[in-house]
């Protein structure tokens, strides 16, 4: 499976991140261990939502959408 996930910093709730992975548990652990330069300074992170896809391309397209202007608005209304 391919996952698109949304996480929020527990220390700084205004900090949010959208990502894509094939191993959700490991990826969240990496974020919380400071293993990503984009999220390291806002640890710890809490999983807000994840969406599973059987098709890699569809998962990547959904991630790109959530990072676009209309996708940010959609996520803000539906997930955050």
N, C-alpha and C positions, 0 to 999 in steps of 0.2 A: 504494500500500500504506500501511497504518497500522501503526505500530510501538509496542510497549510495551517499554521498556528498563530495565535495572537497571545502575546504575553504583556504583562504590565508590571512595572517596578513597584515593589511593596514599599520601598523607602521614598520613592518619588513617583506617586501615582500618575502624574501628568506624562511620564515617560512610557511610551508604548512601542511595541515592536511586532512586526509581521514577518514571518519566515516560512521556509519550506524545508522539509526533511523526509527521509525514509525511516528514521528511527526517532520517534518523538521523545521517549523517555531519556535517551542519551543526549539529545539536543537540548532539552530543558536543563539537564544536569550540567552540560557544557556552559550554557548561559549563566547558571548560578555559580559555577566555579570560576567565572571570569575569563572563559576561553574564547570569547568573541570580542573583538575590539570595539564593536558598535554598542555592546550592552554591558561591558565590564564595569563601568563606573556607576551603574545604577542597580547593582545586585542588592538584595535577592529579587528574583522574578517569580511571578505567579502566572500559571496558565489560565487564560480567560476563556479561550475557545479553540477548538481544533476541528478541522474538516478533512475527512479521509476520501481519497480518490483512488480508483483502480488504474486510471490513465495518467501517466506522468505529465503529459502536455496540458491536460485540463487543470491539474494541480498548479503547474507553473503559471498558467494563464490567470487562474484565480488569485494567486499571490500577486502577480503584476497588477491585476485589477485593484486589489485592496490597497496597493501603494499609489494608485492614480488619484487624481482629484475627486472623481465621483466615487471611487472605491473607498477613499478615506471618509467621505460623508456617509456612505452606506454603513461602514463599520462603526462609525461614531454613533449612528442611530440604532443599529441592531446589536452590536457586541459590547461596546465599551459602556 
